[in-house]
Amino acid sequence: LAGYLALVLAFPGQLGIGDVKLAGLVRAASSFISWQVLFAGVLFGFVLAAFVTAPLVTLGRIERRTRVPFAPFMLGGAVLALVMR
C-alpha cells in the first residue's frame, strides 16, 4: 500500500487513489496466501499493463499521455499469480 501511495505522490496523475485502495485490498489478500503470490501479483500486474498498452501506443490507438486504468491489470496480475501457484 505504501509503495503505491509513493507512486501516486511521486508521479501525480498517473495512478489514482482508487488504485491505491484496491492495491491495499488485493495485496492484503495475496499476502495472506503467501509472499510469493504477493510479489508475483505485483510483477504480473505491471507486466500485463506493459503488454497491453505498449502495442496500443505503437499502433497509434492511444497516445503516450493517455490515462489507462490500472485496476484491471492489478486484479489480472493477482489472479494470474494465484493460478500459477
N, C-alpha and C positions, 0 to 999 in steps of 0.2 A: 504494500500500500504506500509506503514511504517513497519507494522508487518511482512509482507512477506520479505521486504528488510532486516529486522533484522534477520530473519531466514536464509537468504542467507549468511549474514555476520557471523552469529554465527556458522553455520554448512556448511562450504564450500563444494560444490559438491553435496549437497542434493537437492537443488532447483536451477533452472536456472533463468537467468534474464528474459527470455521469460515468465516464470511462474509469475514473479513479475509484468511484464507489463500487462499480461492477468488479473491478480488479480485486478489491478487498474481499468481496464475497467469493469470487471464483478461486482466488489464491488460498483463502482460508479452507475451502472445501478440498482443494488439491493437496494442500499440505497435511490435511487430516489423513489422507490416504498414504502419501509418502513424500519425502523431499525430492525424490527423483521425478515424480509426477509433477510436482510444483515447478521445478526448473525446466523440465521438458515442455510443459504447457506454456511457459513464458517464451521460450525459444521458438516453439512451433507457431505461436501467435504472431510473432514478428516475421517469421519466415513465410507464413501464409499471406500476410499483408504484402510482403515484398513480391511474392509470386503472382498475386492478383493485380496489384497496382502498377508494377513495372511495365508489363505489356500494354496496359491501358494508356500509360503515358507515352510509350514508344509509338503506339499506333495513332496517337493524337486524339483518343476518345476523351481523355481528361487532361487538364494542364497540371503542371508540377505543383502549383499552389492550390489545387482543388482539395477541399476538405473531404476526406473519406472516413466514415465511421469506423472506429477500431473495435467496437464491441463484438461484431460477428467473428472477427479474426481471433479475438481473445477467447471467446467461447469455443470456436473451432479448434484452437490450439489445445485447450484443456480437454476437449473430448478426444482429440487425436492422441494426446498423452495417456489418457485413460485406456483407450483401445489398445495402444501399443504396450501397455503394462503387462 
